Amino acid sequence: MARLAIEGVSKLFGTSYAVRDFSLEVGDGELVCLLGPSGSGKSTLLRMIGGFERPSGGTIRIDAKDVTSLPPERRPTGMVFQSHALWTHMDVFNNIAFGLKLRRLPKSAIHERVESALALVGLADYGRRMTTQLSGGQQQRLALARSLVLEPKILLLDEPFASLDQHLRERLREEVRDIQQRLGITTLFVTHGQDEALALADRIVVMRDGRTEQIAPPSTIYRQPQTAFVAGFIGSMNFVQSHTRNGVCGHPLFPLAIPIEDGPVTLAGRPEALVIRPSDRADAATAHRIVDFGTHKMVDIDLVDGTRLKAMVAPDDRIRAGMKVEPSFASFFAFRDSALVHQSMPAKSDAEAELLSV
């Protein structure tokens, strides 16, 4: 169990910052996901925590000890790389045992810890197999075991499932979360997959251009994005450019009350919050394309100004392509200069209101 403190860390490559003035505290046993697009600085940050990159500025502390200048082998961290970085000339057992041998542990202790690590990741019968005989998922489990056998205080995972197919990714991320919780190990997980972050994290750090956009639990990130970037990056989102005057949004199809100062505004609403009704108005929108996902349908809606929105409807909804519709948001966000300035929540049902009053 360990606490991690990152204080004002930056990394400069030439004249460009990969990470700029980044700060974060991670608690004992917490799993934090670093989420962002390619080039946002998340992997560089993870490598600095592990000692594989030297910060240009700032401090990294583990349990209050400054480790900023320590090499990887002197840090209480274990890192699982995206490429796995396995030794193909060694079998599974010796891949895991290698780090313990460097520490000159007795053979009996090495054997015990390797067997324990193999059992932990579901590879108990694979010790004498060569790494080239393993599937992609088994290689990922091996890479995890090789880090965990060293009993690190901080586990660092750099997009470990990126090369795997979707079903295997989903299964392995559940296994990793289960192992992490059983061990109570403090973990940082880098990913560019929003679904992965939402499924795994206690908290998510959304990064952009080396900076923090928002740090919050998954439900807060999804329901209360603090910037337009976070709103668009997490989940699907509709954006409409408009303006406000006297507290009313000026878009003809979205005459919504927004209690903010007059000026330009970006209106944003999720597909599940976009309600569509049949319409015979000349300026009505048009249902363009409908994709049936079984559990729901996703409908592309074309406005007369060329804007395309997405609405999520029930699987038995009778909307058809070409139908004239009138869309409206049941809930929405309003952003100005990328910052959240107003959030409208959907009206509570009678049942929800009664529950909240108890």
N, C-alpha and C positions, 0 to 999 in steps of 0.2 A: 504494500500500500504506500502511495507516495503522492505528494502534491507537486504540481509543475507551475512555475511562474515565468512568463515571458514578458519582459519589460522593455518597451520601446525598441524592439529589434528591427534592424534594417539590413538589406543585402543589396549591394551595388555591384553590377556587372558592367565595367566600362563606365559609361555615363548614364546607364539606365538602372532604375531600381526594380528589382524583382519583388522585394518586400520593403515596405516603408513604414516605419514607426508603428510596429505591430505589438500589441499587448494582450495578454490573455492569462487567466488563472484557471487551472484545471484541478478539481478536487480529488481526494482519495477515491479510487474505484470508479471514477467517472469516465464515460466514453463520449468523446467530443469528435464530431465530424468536421473536417475542413472541406468546404464545398465551394466550387466555383468553376468557371470555364477554364480551358487551357490557357496558360500564361497568366493566371491570376496570382501565382506565387505560393500556392499551397504545398507543392512538393519541395520547393526550395526551403520553405519554413520547416517542414518535417526533417529535411536533411540537416538543417542547422541544429535542431533539437537533438538529433542523433550524433552530431559531431562530424558529419561528412562535408559540411560547408561551414566556413567561419563567418560569423556575422560581421558586417561593416560597422555596426553600432548596436548598442543595447546589451541586455543581460538575460541569460537563461539560468534559472535556478531550479533544482530538484531537491525537495525537502529543505529549502532555505540555503542549500549549498550552491555556490556559483560554479557552474560547469561550462561556462561560455568558452573557455580556452582549452578544455580537456579533449583529447582525441576520443574516437568512438569506443575503443577498448577500455577506457577508464571511466566511462559513463554507465550508470545503472539503467541502460536502455537496450531494448531489442527491436530490431527493424526488419520488417518483411517487405521486400522490394517487389515491384510490379513484375519484374523479369524472373522472380524466384531466386536467381543466382545460386543454383544448386551445383554441386561438383559431380559431374557425370561419370568420373572414374571411380567414384566411391559408391558403396551401397547405401541404403537408407539409414541403417544403424550408424555407420561412420560419418555420414553427413551431419547427423544430429550430435554425435559424440565429439566432433572436431573441436568445437569451442571449449568443451570441458577438458579435453586433453591439453589444450593450450594453458589452461589454468592448473594443470598438473594434479588433478583430482585422482584419488585411488581408483583402480580398475573396478572394484566392487561398487563404488559410489557412482561411477560413470554408467555402469551397466544398469543400476537401479533407476537412475534418473532418466536414461534414454528409454527404458522400457515403460516407465511412467508417462513420459511425453508421448510415446507412440500410442499408448492406450487412450490418452487424453484426446488425441485428434483422430481416433478411429483407425489407426494403422498398426494395431498390435501384431498382426501376422505378416507384416511387410518388411521387417528389419533387414533381411538378407537379399531383398530385391534391389536391382540397380535402378537408378532414377529414371533411366530411359524406358523402363518397363512400366512406369506409372502413368496413369491418365492425368489430364490437366488438373482435375480436382484433387487427386492424390498428391500431385506435386505441390499444390498450394497448401495442403495439410502438412506436408513435410516441411515446407518453408516456415510455417507457423510453429511447428514443433521445435525446429532448430533455434528459433528465437526464445520460445518459452522455457526450454531446458536450462537456459542460463539464468532463469529466475529473475528477469529484469523488473525494476520498479515501474518503468514506463514502457508500454508496448506501442510501437509506431508501425502503422500499416499504410503503405503507399499504393493505393489503387490495386490491391492484391487480386481482385476478381475481374480486372479489365479484359483479360484475354479469354474468359470463359463464356459459355452460352448462358442465356437468360435463366433457364431453369436451374442450372448448376450454381449460378451466382446466388439465386434466391436461397437455395438449400445451404450453401456454404456460409452465407452471411448470418443465417439463423444459428448455425453451428458455432460460428465465431462469437456471436453475441452470448450464446449459452456458456461457452468456455470462459469468456471475459467476466461474466457475472459470477460463475462458480469460483474463479480465482480471485475476483475482486481487484483485478489489475487495472491501473490507470492507463487509458488507451486514447491515442489520437489516430484517426482514420481519415485518410485523404481519398476523396472521390469527386468525380464530376457528375455522378448520377444522383439526381434529387431523390428518387425512390429509395436508393440505398441509404442515403442520409436520414430520410424520414423514418425508415424502418429500424435503423440501428442506434441512433444517437440519443444521448441524454440532452445534449445541446448541439446546435449547429452553428458553425461560424461561416457565414457567407462572405467570400472574398472576391474582390475585383481590383485588378491592376495593383496588386500587392498590398491593398488596404482592406480593412474590415468594413463591410456594409451593414451587418447586423449579427448579433450574437444572442441566441434565445433557444428555448426548447422547440422541438419540431412543430408542435401545434401552434405556438405563437408565431413562428416564422411563416407558416401557411396562412393563418387567420389574421395576423396583424403585421404585414410587411411594412417596414419603416421607410423604404425607398422604392421607387419605380423599378429599379434593377432587380431587387429581391422579389417584388411582385411578379415580374416577368420570368424570372429564372426558376422560381419554385412553383411547380404545377403549371397548368395552362391558364392563360389570362387574356382577356379582351381589353384593348386600349382604344379610347376614342378621344381625339383632341377637341377641346371646346373652350368656352370662357364662362365666367360668371358675371352677373350684373344684378345688383340688389339681392344677392343671396340665392339667385336662381341660375342653374346651368343653362346655357344658351343653345345646346344642341336640340334640333327640332324633335328628334325621336326620344330624347332623354331629358324632359323638363323636370329636373330634380332639384330640390332645395338643398343648397350647400352653404352653410353659414360661414363663409370666408370672404375676404376682401375681393373686390372686383378685379378681374384679370384672367389671363390664360390659365387653363387647368387641364390636366390629363385625367380622364375618367377611366377607371379600371374595374372590371368585374369578372369573376370566374364563370366558366360555362355553366356550372350547376346553379349559378345565381341569375342566369339570364332567362327570363320567362318570355315565351313567344305565344302569341294568340293570332288566330286567323284575322285578316283585315281586308277591307275593300277600298281602303284609301289609295289615292293616286300616288302618294309619296311613300307608300308602305315598302318595307323591305321584302326580299325574295329569298325563300329557302332554295339554296343552290345545290347542295349535295348532302346526302344522308348516309352515314356509316353505322351499321348495326354491330355493336360489340357484344350482343347477347344480354348482358346485364343492363345496358343502356344504349341509346343512340346518340351520336354526335352529329349535329346539324350545322352546316355552314350557312350563314345568313349574310346576304349582300345588301348593304344599304345603298340608297340612291346616289350617294356621293362617292361610291366605290369602296368604302370601308367594308371589310369582311369580319364578321364576328362568328364565334362558335358558341352553340348552345347545347347543353346536355339535357335530353328528355328521356322519359320512361320508355322501356322497350316496346310497350303496346301503344305508344303515341301514334296518332294517325296522320301526322304531318307528312307531306309529299314534296318531292322536288318540284320547283316551279310555283309553289303556293305562296300567295302574298301573306305576309305576317307582320305583326307589330311587336317588336321586342321592348322589354323593359327590365331594368335591374331590380331584383329583390334586395340585393345588398351590393355595395360598391365602395371603392376607395377613390379618393381624389388626391392627386399629387401636383405640386407646384415646384418647379426647379428641382425635380426628382424626389423631393421630400414629401412624406405623407402629411397632408394638412386637414383631412377629414375622412372619417370612416362611418358609413351607414350600415347598420346591422339590420337583418331581416326581422320583421315583426314576429314576436313569440306567439305560438299557438296558445289556446286556452289551457291545454294540458301542461305546456312548459311553464306558463305563468303561475299556475297553481302549484307546480312542483317547486318553483323558485321561492314561493311565498311561505312554504312549510318551514 
